[in-house]
């Protein structure tokens, strides 16, 4: 970091004479690369990334290693924000081609924050601080993009700092709760599974939805601890329901890329199942296309080990990521979950019906079950049933319920005829 700052400091004398841009660059999920491939490969990757970045810059521009997986760029002779935006996009595009190590291809993305003189600072230190804040804003907006510093960025950065500190306490003080959304098996008419959805009972802000804190947990590295809490809490709840004589249900939990890439994950889950005296078939692991595509070999290895244990594996939000069919057939899956984006406007006349039909046919061809998310209308359910979809979940059946409410729901709707009547009268 000190060496990088020394490289940039001489430019302080020129900040008043022309428009300059400082970019703060951070590789997304780089820790997973080091954890799975080792630091030697990680260092080689950083060198290759630096070369690709350098190839996007003009003569006189500077790229410096800031520390860890972070780089800083100083772009000179900038005429407008469009100029620096074009450079940032070129840098992002330079990572589209995979990196190859030991005959295996890996893809990586980056998040870029940008600060300009004189609007965002008159010295290098201020520009770096503002570019860093903009970079975190880019990460929270989905990564693999760039963000220009704005007047609200510092305020957002402060909010994220407070949220980060609160998250540390939340894990230690058990402030999270799980809600459960049932899945209806269209063949039997019974509820055979449910998705566990995390909520944060914040001591001052009330009940927070995942969209309000999961991105922060991923950026700060807290997501794996939260994922482990979810697995433990779900397994404890399954055991509690079984002790009360409730029907056996499979409970699905969502896992992040950081968690999936942990080599000891199968062993950890096996221990949790043993502690709660559960059969592995009662646990389902949900992953998204974005999660598995970050490191395909590592994801396949972990998921195969989990499947061999008897754990059910499903791909969530199918159709909204960027996986190829060639990659899909490699994954050890049991089911595809059709994203709600394709269900919300589903009708006999809609274009979505062709997409949904294709996904269901693909699932059948790969011997996979299909689950439609976001079903809110009886018409949607009937279309999905006619197309051969295996299961559905959504507000037509039930919103996510707290554990006690979910137990009451199961007890009230344990008969297929009663459940069918409740759904059609919804």
Secondary structure, DSSP 8 states (H G I E B T S, - for coil): -HHHHHHHHGGGGGTTTS--EEEEEEETTHHHHHHHH-HHHHHHHHHHHHHHHHTTS-TT-EEEEEETTEEEEEE-S--SHHHHHHHHHHHHHTTSS-EEETTEEE---EEEEEEETTTT-SSHHHHHHHHHHHHHHHHHTTSSSEEE--TTHHHHHHHHHHHHHHHHHHHHTT-EEEEEEEEEETTT-SEEEEEEEEEEEETTTEEE-GGGTHHHHHHHT-HHHHHHHHHHHHHHHHHHHHHTT----EEEEE--HHHHT-TTHHHHHHHHHHHTT--GGGEEEEEEHHHHHTSHHHHHHHHHHHHHTT-EEEEEEETSS---HHHHTTS--SEEEE-GGGTTT--TTSTHHHHHHHHHHHHHHTT-EEEE----SHHHHHHHHHHT--EE-STTT---EEHHHHHHHHHHT-SHHHHHHHHHT-
